[in-house]
Amino acid sequence: MPPHAEPIPDDDGLEAAVNQAIAACDGDLRATIRALIVANDYLESEVAELMKAVSRAYMRGRFNTYSG
């Protein structure tokens, strides 16, 4: 396990989400994995766009940093 990762405790909410994802794909595990990969790629692209927007705002002085 990577040093920054923490073990996930037994979580009925996580198991319910897994079961819901599988059910949404009619029990097809390959389709479930495919859907999760597509969703993850979409979220990664959204994060990248937000990071660019924040970076541009910071460079233009529109983003104030917290100095404690």
N, C-alpha and C positions, 0 to 999 in steps of 0.2 A: 504494500500500500504506500503511495507517495506520502512524504512527510506532511504535506499541507492538507491532505484529505483526512476527514474525520469519519469514523465508522457511523453508518446510518443505523439508528436504533430500530428495532422492530416497530413498524408503523403501519397500522391498519389502513391509514389514509393512502399511503403509497401503494399498498397491495390493491386497494379499491381502484386507484387510478390506473394501475397496470391492467386489472380486469376490465375496466371501462374501455381502455384503448384497444384491447384485444377484441372486445365485444363490438366496438365500432367498426372493426374490420372483419366482422363475421367469423371470428375465430382463426383467421388466416394470419399466422405469426409473421410470415414474410411481408405481407401487406402492412402489418402493424409496424414492423421495423422500418419499412420504406417510408411510411407516413411520418414516423418520428424523425427520420433523417431529413426529410423535406422540411418539416417544421423547424428543426434545429438549424438548418441552412438559412431559412428565412429569418429566424431570430438573430443569427450571427450577422447577417447583412444589415438588419435594423440597428444592431449595436454599433457596427462600423459606421453607419451613416450618422448616428447620434454622436459618436466620438469625433467625427469630422466637424459636425456643427458646433460642438462645445469647443473644440480646438480653435476654429475660426473666430468664435465669439471671444475666447480668451485672448487671442492675438490682437484683436481690435479693442481690447480693454472693456468689453461688455460683460465680462465674467469676473466677479470679485472673488478672491481667494479668502479663505478663513484663516486668520492669523492667531487664533486662540484667545 
